[in-house]
Amino acid sequence: MYRDRLFLPLVGSIVAALSLAISFPVFAQTPAIESRTDKADISVAPDVAPLDPDKPLTEFPDFGVDWPDLDVPIEDGSQQQEQIEETPRDLEMDRRLAEEEIAEIEDDGIREEAEAELEEGIAANFQPADTLAERRYQVSFNGLPDNLDTMFDERFQALSALEEYRDKEANFAQIRRRAETDRELVERLLRIEGYYDAIVRNSFAAGRGTDIVVTIAIAAGPQYQLDAITLEGLEKNGGGDAEKFRDAFVLKSGDIINSDRIIEAKAKLNREMTENGYAFAETAEPELTVDHAERKGDLDIVVTPGGKYVFGSILMENTDLFGPDHAELIARFDAGDLYQQSEVEDLRRALIATGLVSTVALEPVASKEQPGVVDVSASVTPAPLRTISGALGYGTGEGLRSEVSWEHRNFFPPEGLIRLTGVLATQEQSGSIIYRRNNFRRRDNVLNGQVALSNIDNSAFEARTFSVSGSLERQSNLIFQKKWNWSAGFELLASQERDIDGNIQTTARDTFFIGALPLTLSYDGSDDLLDPTTGFRLSARLSPEASLQSGSFFYARSQLDGSAYFPVSEKIVLAGRARIGSIVGAGRNRIAPSRRLYSGGGGSVRGFGFQRIGPRDVNNDPAGGRSLVEFSLEARVRLDVFGGNFGVVPFIDAGNVYSASLPDFTGMRFGTGLGVRYYSDFGPIRVDLGTPINPQPGDSRIAVYVSLGQAF
């Protein structure tokens, strides 16, 4: 019996994972195998009849095949037939396969004769190999164990020399060198899976035309199992949590030796300790002692839990952006709570989400004044606080649009943002001042304020508006996607708008003074904010409003939205959306045109121009309504081209707007088309091309929409 000792480093990368493999003596026994089969034991059984000494030995099995007659022209015009050399490793495999059978022969003379014949037969297989003309090749496996997970294939594809140069022609010498490198790679990968006695060899054959088929043949042998598992230091220093920590390690005697699972178990143990107050817990690198004779391994890990702590204060040296009191407001833990590393990581991500810092380092520091208390030292690197941005675009039915903005994200510390925005467009000219304070009095609460002046002139209405608004909201962002979102606010506006007089059907301008209390509540059960593939979303909006125009009156605007996402396969997602809206309490002609309901455009019914669906006035312009319905259905198909970053989206939308306060679902307008998606790192970029199926007079035949994120 002999032992090999192995230190298992963390699997930080694919290459690091490969470093878990150990070397082993080439004469370790493995089950014999036959060519073209996964496993077949050919050892001599005790109940077999005695061997006939006059009968020649059975020919030993071989993975390889003779090199085919590949005629290669040489300079003098004659033909040269190539011979293929078996490597010493190939012959060693033959030797190992035969030794098991020979070892079972009891007669000394017969066994010596068999051993001599074996040596003579192997030696005769050495042949000189010449260099072939450059050819392409194919790669296949023979005898690969069925129980390997996807990591084996992923690692082989990432590290294989044969795969890296598959599309490039090479001569046979080059192909064989690559195959030999991959043979060693496969051996190391199999050791990660516990196959320490695996034998791997290569064979070559003719494929289509001048192609070469490279076969990597494997005799995996048995998987080694864990025997004794020692977590030294856990019982002594783990206190009453030692049993819980041992259970978290998950591995037990009898489990297959798998390097990845050992590293995962180590990480789970460390995570369990740091989630239960052990702020300074450490686990040394695993040490595995492999017994090839028993096909087992003993695993030893030195564990140092350290003391158990509760949270103390947050310490900060650089307070230019905000102080420790604001960091404590953002943190989800309070002083006296049991220390948890996940809470520290959550704080780090939340500080990054403020947009004020570029890097954050958080370290636990044992308090000198209070035993059992750990403070969190925060070191932040400020990010640029000012941004100037611009946008230029075009939309069907909306025309050209340009926008420029300037913002300072910490104008009123902490996290008090000021943004100045100006818009110059075909149908809009506006300017606004926006105030936004993140983490207002409570984490994830956002206080908003806005003063705006705008002039809008589109086919639905003309409006010159001055508005003041504010709100308190709790919404998702690109780092934290929340299940429940809400907002509550107020809006005051004075607006001079063009409308059609209901009695004499003439254009007139009226001035409206409006106050509103908008409320929203939504539930997001999808898996992604910008590109959902499963789950559903629901939202409700209610805005009680008072209007002063030829007397005061009250009405309420409401809207319900729902969407659902169904993955058909890894590349196809079906998505559907429905919307219903209503205004009750006032007639359409009394409601300001800008407060009515409209449909049509990239966010509602694609194929139609912006706000072009619904009742029309005498000038064939949209008049708006008091109710609407919309439906959308699309298939999001991701393509295996350009790295899988592109997709197509066929869609069909439907909707209509009605003068009554409740929709009757008649006269539905349908639009259809095809979209293209580019899946960037920050979300899909959408380009949709739509056309109306049953257009109204004046509708364009083609509409184009561009935006970030899916349509819904």
C-alpha positions in Angstrom: 0.0 0.0 0.0 1.2 3.5 -0.7 -0.2 6.9 -0.2 -0.2 10.2 -2.2 -0.7 13.5 -0.5 -2.7 16.3 -2.1 -3.4 19.9 -1.2 -6.7 21.2 -2.7 -6.6 24.9 -3.5 -9.7 27.0 -4.1 -11.3 26.6 -7.5 -11.0 30.3 -8.5 -11.0 29.5 -12.2 -11.0 26.6 -14.6 -7.3 26.3 -14.6 -7.2 26.4 -10.8 -9.7 23.5 -10.7 -7.3 21.5 -12.9 -4.6 22.0 -10.3 -6.5 19.7 -8.0 -5.3 16.6 -10.0 -2.5 14.5 -8.5 0.0 12.1 -10.2 -0.2 8.4 -9.6 2.0 5.4 -10.5 1.2 4.1 -13.9 1.2 0.5 -12.7 -1.9 0.9 -10.5 -4.5 -1.7 -11.4 -7.7 -0.9 -13.2 -10.4 -3.0 -14.7 -9.6 -4.4 -18.1 -11.5 -2.9 -21.1 -12.1 -3.9 -24.6 -12.0 -1.8 -27.8 -15.3 -0.1 -28.7 -17.0 -0.9 -25.3 -17.1 1.2 -22.2 -16.1 -1.6 -19.7 -15.5 -5.3 -20.0 -13.7 -7.4 -17.4 -11.4 -9.9 -19.1 -9.6 -11.2 -15.9 -9.5 -15.0 -15.5 -12.2 -16.2 -13.1 -11.4 -19.0 -10.6 -14.0 -21.4 -12.0 -12.7 -21.3 -15.6 -11.2 -24.6 -16.9 -7.3 -24.9 -16.6 -5.4 -23.4 -19.5 -4.0 -25.7 -22.2 -0.2 -25.1 -22.2 0.0 -25.9 -25.9 -2.6 -23.4 -26.9 -1.3 -19.9 -27.8 -2.4 -16.9 -25.7 -5.4 -15.0 -26.7 -4.6 -11.8 -28.6 -4.7 -8.8 -26.2 -7.4 -6.2 -26.9 -6.3 -2.8 -28.3 -8.0 0.6 -28.4 -6.2 1.7 -31.6 -6.6 0.7 -35.2 -3.9 0.4 -37.8 -3.4 3.7 -39.7 -5.4 3.6 -42.9 -3.8 3.6 -46.3 -3.6 7.3 -46.8 -1.8 7.8 -50.1 0.2 11.0 -49.9 2.0 12.2 -53.0 5.8 13.0 -52.6 8.0 15.1 -54.8 9.0 12.3 -57.3 5.3 11.5 -58.0 5.3 8.2 -56.3 3.0 7.3 -53.5 4.1 6.9 -49.8 2.1 4.8 -47.3 2.2 6.1 -43.8 2.7 4.0 -40.7 1.4 5.1 -37.3 3.4 4.8 -34.1 1.9 3.7 -30.8 3.3 5.8 -28.0 4.9 4.3 -24.9 1.8 5.4 -23.0 -0.4 3.3 -25.3 1.8 0.3 -24.8 1.8 0.8 -21.1 -2.0 0.7 -21.2 -1.8 -2.6 -23.1 0.6 -3.9 -20.5 -1.8 -2.9 -17.7 -4.7 -4.5 -19.4 -2.9 -7.8 -19.8 -1.2 -8.0 -16.4 -4.5 -8.7 -14.7 -5.1 -11.7 -16.8 -1.5 -13.0 -16.6 -1.5 -12.6 -12.8 -4.3 -15.1 -12.5 -2.3 -17.9 -14.1 -1.1 -20.3 -11.4 1.4 -22.3 -13.4 4.8 -20.6 -13.2 6.0 -21.8 -16.6 2.9 -20.7 -18.4 2.9 -17.3 -16.6 6.6 -16.7 -17.6 5.8 -17.7 -21.2 2.9 -15.3 -21.3 4.9 -12.5 -19.8 7.7 -13.0 -22.4 5.1 -13.0 -25.2 3.6 -9.9 -23.8 6.9 -8.0 -23.8 7.7 -9.3 -27.3 4.3 -8.2 -28.7 4.5 -4.8 -27.2 8.0 -4.1 -28.4 7.0 -5.1 -32.0 4.4 -2.4 -32.1 7.0 0.5 -32.2 6.9 1.9 -35.8 8.4 5.1 -37.1 5.8 7.8 -38.0 6.1 10.2 -40.8 4.6 13.7 -41.1 1.4 13.8 -43.1 0.1 16.6 -45.3 -2.1 19.2 -43.4 -5.6 17.9 -42.7 -8.6 18.8 -40.6 -9.7 16.5 -37.8 -12.7 15.5 -35.7 -12.7 14.7 -31.9 -14.7 12.0 -30.2 -14.7 10.2 -26.8 -15.0 6.5 -26.2 -15.8 5.1 -22.7 -16.5 8.5 -21.1 -18.3 7.8 -17.8 -22.0 8.7 -17.8 -22.1 10.3 -14.4 -19.9 13.3 -15.2 -21.5 16.7 -14.8 -21.4 19.6 -17.2 -18.2 21.0 -15.7 -16.1 18.2 -17.3 -17.3 19.3 -20.8 -17.0 23.0 -20.0 -13.4 22.6 -18.7 -12.4 20.4 -21.6 -13.8 22.8 -24.2 -12.0 25.7 -22.5 -8.6 24.1 -22.1 -8.4 21.6 -25.0 -5.7 22.1 -27.5 -7.6 20.0 -30.1 -10.7 22.2 -29.6 -8.8 25.5 -29.7 -7.3 24.8 -33.1 -10.1 22.6 -34.5 -10.8 24.9 -37.4 -7.2 25.1 -38.5 -5.6 22.4 -40.7 -2.5 20.7 -39.2 -0.2 17.8 -40.1 -0.3 14.6 -38.2 2.6 15.4 -36.0 0.8 18.6 -34.8 -2.5 16.8 -34.4 -0.8 14.0 -32.3 0.9 16.6 -30.1 -2.4 18.3 -29.4 -4.0 14.9 -28.7 -1.3 14.0 -26.3 -1.8 17.3 -24.4 -5.5 16.6 -24.3 -4.9 13.0 -23.1 -3.1 14.4 -20.1 -5.8 17.0 -19.6 -8.6 14.4 -19.6 -6.6 12.4 -17.0 -6.5 15.4 -14.7 -10.2 16.2 -15.3 -11.1 12.6 -14.4 -9.1 12.9 -11.2 -11.2 15.9 -10.2 -14.2 13.5 -10.5 -12.5 10.9 -8.4 -11.2 8.6 -11.1 -7.6 8.2 -9.9 -6.9 5.0 -11.8 -8.2 6.2 -15.2 -6.3 5.2 -18.3 -6.6 7.5 -21.3 -5.2 6.9 -24.7 -5.6 8.2 -28.2 -6.3 6.5 -31.5 -6.5 7.9 -35.0 -8.5 6.9 -38.1 -9.6 8.2 -41.4 -12.7 10.3 -41.6 -14.6 11.9 -44.4 -12.3 12.8 -47.3 -8.9 13.6 -45.9 -10.2 14.3 -42.3 -8.7 12.5 -39.4 -10.8 11.2 -36.5 -9.1 11.5 -33.2 -10.7 9.2 -30.6 -9.9 9.8 -26.9 -10.5 6.3 -25.4 -11.0 6.1 -21.6 -10.9 3.2 -19.2 -12.2 5.2 -16.2 -11.9 2.5 -13.5 -13.7 3.0 -10.1 -14.3 6.3 -8.4 -12.4 6.7 -5.2 -14.5 7.3 -2.0 -13.9 9.4 1.0 -13.0 7.5 4.1 -12.1 9.5 7.3 -13.1 13.2 7.3 -11.4 15.3 10.0 -12.4 18.9 10.7 -9.6 19.7 13.1 -10.3 22.5 15.6 -14.1 22.5 15.0 -15.1 20.6 18.1 -12.7 22.6 20.3 -13.4 26.1 19.1 -16.9 25.8 17.6 -18.8 26.0 20.9 -22.4 24.8 20.8 -22.5 25.3 17.0 -20.0 22.6 16.2 -22.6 20.0 15.2 -24.4 22.5 13.0 -21.2 23.5 11.3 -20.3 19.8 10.7 -23.7 19.3 9.1 -23.1 22.3 6.9 -20.0 20.6 5.5 -22.3 18.1 3.9 -19.6 15.6 2.8 -19.5 12.3 4.7 -17.6 9.0 4.6 -18.5 6.9 1.6 -19.1 9.9 -0.7 -17.2 10.0 -4.0 -14.0 12.0 -3.9 -14.8 15.1 -6.1 -12.5 18.1 -5.9 -15.2 20.5 -6.8 -17.5 19.2 -4.1 -14.8 19.4 -1.5 -14.2 23.0 -2.3 -17.9 23.7 -2.2 -18.2 22.0 1.1 -15.4 24.1 2.5 -17.1 27.2 1.3 -20.4 26.2 2.8 -18.7 25.5 6.1 -17.0 28.9 6.1 -20.2 30.6 5.1 -22.2 28.9 7.9 -19.7 30.1 10.4 -19.6 33.7 9.2 -23.4 33.7 9.1 -23.7 32.7 12.8 -21.5 35.3 14.4 -18.0 34.0 13.8 -16.7 37.1 12.0 -13.1 35.9 11.8 -13.6 32.2 11.0 -11.0 30.6 8.8 -10.7 27.2 7.1 -7.3 26.0 5.8 -6.8 24.4 2.4 -8.1 20.8 2.3 -5.5 18.1 2.6 -6.4 14.7 0.9 -4.5 11.5 1.5 -5.2 9.0 -1.2 -4.8 5.2 -0.6 -4.6 3.6 -4.1 -4.7 0.1 -2.7 -8.0 0.7 -0.9 -9.2 3.2 -3.4 -10.1 5.6 -0.7 -9.0 9.0 0.6 -8.8 10.7 4.0 -9.7 14.4 4.1 -8.3 16.8 6.7 -9.2 20.4 7.1 -8.0 22.7 9.9 -10.9 24.9 11.0 -10.5 28.0 13.2 -13.9 29.4 14.0 -12.6 32.1 16.4 -15.0 34.0 18.7 -18.7 34.7 18.3 -19.6 38.4 17.8 -22.4 40.8 17.4 -22.4 44.0 15.3 -21.2 47.2 16.8 -20.7 50.5 14.9 -19.7 51.4 11.3 -16.4 53.2 11.2 -15.4 55.6 8.4 -12.4 57.8 7.9 -13.4 59.6 4.7 -16.7 61.4 5.4 -16.7 63.8 2.4 -19.7 62.0 0.7 -21.6 60.9 3.8 -20.9 59.9 7.4 -21.2 56.6 9.3 -24.7 57.6 10.5 -25.9 57.5 6.8 -24.2 54.2 6.3 -25.9 52.8 9.4 -29.2 54.0 8.0 -28.5 52.1 4.8 -27.4 48.9 6.6 -29.9 46.2 7.2 -28.3 45.4 10.6 -28.4 47.3 13.9 -25.9 47.4 16.7 -26.3 44.3 18.9 -27.5 42.0 16.0 -25.6 38.7 15.5 -22.8 39.2 13.0 -23.6 37.9 9.5 -21.3 38.2 6.5 -24.2 38.4 4.1 -25.4 41.6 5.8 -22.0 43.1 5.3 -22.0 42.2 1.6 -25.5 43.6 1.3 -24.2 46.9 2.7 -21.4 46.9 0.2 -23.8 46.6 -2.7 -26.1 49.2 -1.3 -23.3 51.7 -1.0 -22.3 51.0 -4.6 -25.9 51.5 -5.6 -25.9 55.1 -4.4 -23.8 56.1 -7.4 -21.5 58.1 -5.1 -18.7 55.6 -4.7 -16.7 53.5 -7.1 -15.2 51.0 -4.7 -16.1 49.9 -1.2 -14.0 47.8 1.2 -15.7 46.6 4.4 -13.7 44.8 7.1 -14.8 43.5 10.5 -12.7 44.9 13.4 -13.0 43.6 16.9 -13.9 46.3 19.3 -11.2 47.0 21.9 -13.7 48.5 24.4 -16.5 45.9 24.1 -15.6 42.2 24.1 -17.7 40.1 21.7 -18.5 43.2 19.6 -17.2 43.7 16.0 -17.3 47.0 14.2 -17.4 47.3 10.5 -14.6 49.5 9.0 -15.8 51.1 5.7 -13.3 52.5 3.2 -14.8 54.2 0.1 -13.4 55.6 -3.0 -15.5 58.5 -4.4 -16.9 58.2 -7.9 -17.4 61.2 -10.3 -20.4 63.2 -9.0 -21.2 65.3 -12.0 -22.6 64.1 -15.3 -23.5 65.9 -18.5 -25.4 63.7 -20.9 -27.3 64.1 -24.2 -29.7 62.1 -26.3 -30.8 62.3 -29.9 -33.5 60.2 -31.5 -36.4 59.8 -33.8 -39.7 58.1 -33.5 -42.5 57.5 -36.0 -45.3 59.9 -35.2 -43.1 61.8 -32.7 -40.4 63.2 -35.0 -37.0 64.3 -33.9 -36.1 64.6 -30.3 -32.9 66.0 -28.6 -32.3 66.2 -24.9 -29.4 67.4 -22.7 -29.1 67.2 -19.0 -26.6 68.1 -16.2 -26.7 66.5 -12.7 -24.8 66.5 -9.5 -25.5 63.4 -7.4 -24.5 64.8 -4.1 -25.4 68.5 -4.4 -27.2 68.3 -1.0 -25.4 65.6 1.1 -26.1 62.9 1.7 -27.4 61.6 -1.7 -29.3 64.8 -2.6 -29.3 64.9 -6.4 -30.0 67.9 -8.6 -30.7 67.5 -12.3 -31.3 70.2 -15.0 -32.9 68.9 -18.2 -33.8 70.6 -21.5 -35.7 69.1 -24.4 -35.9 70.4 -27.9 -38.0 68.2 -30.2 -40.4 68.4 -33.1 -43.4 68.1 -30.8 -42.0 69.2 -27.4 -39.9 72.0 -25.9 -39.4 71.8 -22.1 -37.2 72.4 -19.2 -37.2 71.0 -15.7 -35.4 71.0 -12.4 -35.5 67.7 -10.5 -34.5 67.0 -6.9 -34.0 63.4 -5.8 -32.9 62.1 -2.5 -32.2 58.4 -2.2 -32.4 56.5 1.1 -34.6 59.2 2.6 -35.0 58.6 6.3 -35.1 54.9 5.5 -33.2 52.6 3.2 -34.7 52.4 -0.4 -37.1 55.3 0.2 -36.8 57.9 -2.5 -38.0 61.5 -2.2 -38.7 63.3 -5.5 -39.5 66.9 -6.4 -39.8 68.6 -9.8 -40.6 71.9 -11.3 -41.2 71.9 -15.0 -42.3 74.2 -17.9 -43.3 72.6 -21.2 -44.9 73.3 -24.6 -46.3 70.2 -26.2 -47.8 70.2 -29.7 -48.8 66.8 -31.1 -51.7 65.5 -33.1 -53.7 64.8 -30.0 -53.4 68.2 -28.2 -51.4 71.4 -27.7 -50.5 72.2 -24.1 -48.5 74.9 -22.4 -48.0 73.7 -18.9 -46.3 74.8 -15.7 -46.2 72.0 -13.0 -44.9 71.3 -9.5 -44.9 67.8 -8.3 -43.4 65.6 -5.5 -43.5 62.0 -4.4 -42.2 59.4 -2.0 -41.5 56.1 -3.6 -40.1 52.6 -3.1 -39.0 51.3 -6.5 -36.8 48.6 -8.0 -33.4 49.6 -9.4 -30.8 47.7 -11.5 -29.1 46.4 -8.4 -32.0 45.6 -6.2 -35.2 44.2 -7.8 -38.0 44.4 -5.2 -41.1 42.3 -5.2 -43.4 45.1 -3.9 -43.1 48.7 -5.2 -45.2 51.8 -4.4 -45.3 55.5 -4.7 -47.5 58.3 -3.3 -47.4 62.0 -4.3 -49.0 65.2 -5.4 -49.1 67.2 -8.6 -50.2 70.8 -9.2 -50.3 72.2 -12.7 -51.6 75.1 -14.7 -52.1 74.3 -18.4 -53.5 76.1 -21.4 -54.6 73.5 -23.9 -56.2 73.3 -27.3 -59.5 71.3 -27.6 -62.5 70.8 -29.9 -65.6 72.4 -28.6 -68.2 69.6 -28.3 -71.1 71.8 -29.4 -69.8 73.8 -32.3 -66.9 71.5 -33.2 -64.3 74.3 -33.4 -60.9 74.6 -32.0 -60.6 76.6 -28.8 -57.9 77.1 -26.0 -58.9 76.6 -22.4 -57.0 77.0 -19.2 -57.0 74.2 -16.6 -55.9 74.3 -13.0 -55.5 70.7 -11.8 -54.5 69.1 -8.5 -53.8 65.3 -8.3 -52.8 62.7 -5.7 -51.3 59.9 -7.8 -50.8 56.5 -6.1 -49.2 53.3 -7.5 -48.8 49.8 -6.1 -47.1 47.0 -8.0 -45.9 43.4 -7.5 -42.9 42.1 -9.5 -42.6 38.3 -9.6 -40.4 38.2 -12.7 -36.7 37.1 -12.7 -35.2 40.2 -14.3 -35.9 43.9 -14.4 -35.0 44.6 -18.0 -35.2 41.1 -19.6 -37.7 38.9 -17.7 -37.9 35.2 -18.8 -40.3 33.8 -16.2 -42.8 35.0 -13.7 -45.4 37.8 -13.8 -46.0 41.4 -12.9 -49.1 43.3 -11.7 -49.6 47.0 -11.1 -52.4 49.4 -10.2 -52.6 53.1 -10.5 -55.1 55.5 -9.0 -55.1 59.3 -9.3 -58.0 61.3 -7.7 -58.0 64.7 -9.4 -59.6 68.1 -9.0 -60.0 70.5 -11.9 -60.8 74.2 -11.9 -62.1 75.2 -15.3 -65.5 76.9 -15.7 -66.3 75.7 -12.2 -64.6 72.9 -10.1 -65.2 69.2 -10.5 -63.6 66.0 -9.5 -62.8 62.7 -11.3 -60.5 59.7 -10.8 -58.1 58.1 -13.3 -57.2 54.5 -12.8 -55.2 51.8 -14.7 -54.5 48.1 -14.2 -51.5 46.4 -15.9 -50.4 42.7 -16.0 -47.8 40.8 -17.8 -46.5 37.2 -17.8 -43.5 35.4 -19.1 -43.3 31.7 -20.1 -40.0 30.0 -21.1 -40.7 27.5 -23.9 -37.0 26.5 -24.1 -33.6 27.9 -23.3 -33.8 30.2 -26.4 -37.6 31.1 -26.6 -39.8 33.0 -24.2 -43.4 33.8 -24.7 -44.5 37.1 -23.2 -48.0 38.5 -22.8 -49.4 41.8 -21.5 -52.8 43.3 -20.8 -53.9 46.8 -19.8 -57.3 48.4 -18.9 -57.8 52.0 -18.0 -60.8 54.2 -16.9 -61.7 57.7 -16.0 -64.9 58.2 -13.9 -66.6 61.3 -12.5 -66.6 63.7 -15.5 -67.4 63.8 -19.2 -64.6 63.6 -21.7 -65.0 67.2 -23.0 -64.6 68.6 -19.4 -61.4 66.7 -18.8 -58.2 68.4 -20.0 -56.9 66.8 -23.3 -53.5 66.0 -21.6 -55.3 64.1 -18.9 -57.4 61.8 -21.1 -56.5 58.3 -22.1 -54.6 57.5 -25.4 -53.2 54.4 -27.1 -50.7 53.7 -29.8 -46.9 53.7 -30.0 -44.0 51.7 -28.8 -45.3 51.2 -25.3 -48.8 50.2 -26.2 -50.0 49.1 -29.6 -47.0 48.9 -32.0 -47.6 49.6 -35.7 -49.6 52.7 -34.9 -48.3 56.2 -34.3 -48.0 57.7 -30.9 -51.5 58.3 -29.3 -53.1 57.6 -32.8 -55.7 55.0 -31.7 -59.2 55.9 -30.6 -61.8 58.6 -31.3 -60.9 61.3 -33.8 -62.0 65.0 -34.0 -63.2 66.8 -37.1 -59.6 67.3 -38.1 -58.9 63.6 -37.9 -56.7 64.1 -34.9 -56.9 61.9 -31.8 -59.4 63.2 -29.3 -58.6 60.8 -26.4 -61.2 59.0 -24.3 -62.2 57.8 -20.9 -61.3 54.1 -21.1 -58.9 51.9 -23.0 -57.8 48.3 -23.4 -54.6 46.9 -24.8 -53.2 43.4 -25.3 -49.8 42.2 -26.5 -48.3 38.8 -27.3 -44.7 38.2 -28.5 -42.1 35.4 -28.8 -38.6 36.4 -27.7 -36.2 34.1 -29.7 -32.5 34.3 -28.9 -30.3 33.4 -31.9 -27.0 31.4 -31.9 -25.2 34.0 -33.9 -22.6 36.6 -33.0 -22.0 35.0 -29.7 -25.7 34.6 -28.9 -26.1 38.3 -28.3 -28.9 38.8 -30.9 -32.5 37.8 -31.0 -35.7 38.4 -33.0 -39.2 39.1 -31.6 -42.3 38.6 -33.7 -45.3 40.3 -32.0 -48.9 41.2 -32.3 -50.7 44.0 -30.4 -54.3 45.0 -30.0 -56.1 47.9 -28.4 -58.7 50.7 -28.6 -59.8 53.8 -26.7 -63.5 54.6 -25.9 -65.4 57.7 -25.0 -67.4 55.9 -22.3 -65.8 55.4 -18.8 -65.9 51.6 -19.4 -64.6 49.8 -22.5 -66.9 47.7 -24.6 -64.0 45.9 -26.4 -65.3 46.8 -29.9 -63.4 48.2 -32.9 -60.1 46.8 -31.7 -57.1 47.9 -33.7 -54.4 45.4 -34.5 -50.7 45.9 -35.2 -48.0 43.3 -35.9 -44.3 43.3 -36.8 -40.9 42.0 -36.0 -38.3 43.2 -33.5 -34.6 42.8 -33.2 -32.8 42.6 -29.8 -29.2 43.1 -29.0 -28.4 41.7 -25.5 -25.8 44.0 -24.0 -24.3 43.7 -20.5 -26.7 46.2 -19.1 -29.9 45.0 -20.8 -31.4 44.3 -24.2 -31.5 47.1 -26.8 -34.9 47.0 -28.6 -35.6 47.9 -32.2 -39.2 47.1 -33.3 -40.7 47.5 -36.8 -44.5 47.4 -36.8 -47.4 47.9 -39.2 -51.1 48.3 -38.5 -53.4 45.5 -39.7 -56.5 47.6 -39.8 -55.4 51.2 -39.9 -57.5 54.3 -39.5 -57.4 57.1 -42.1 -54.1 58.9 -41.9 -52.2 56.1 -40.2 -48.7 55.3 -41.5 -48.0 51.8 -42.9 -44.7 51.5 -41.0 -43.7 52.5 -37.5 -40.2 52.1 -35.8 -39.5 52.1 -32.1 -36.1 52.0 -30.3 -35.5 51.7 -26.5 -33.6 50.0 -23.8 -35.2 46.9 -22.3 -38.0 44.8 -23.5 -41.4 46.3 -24.6 -42.9 45.1 -21.3 
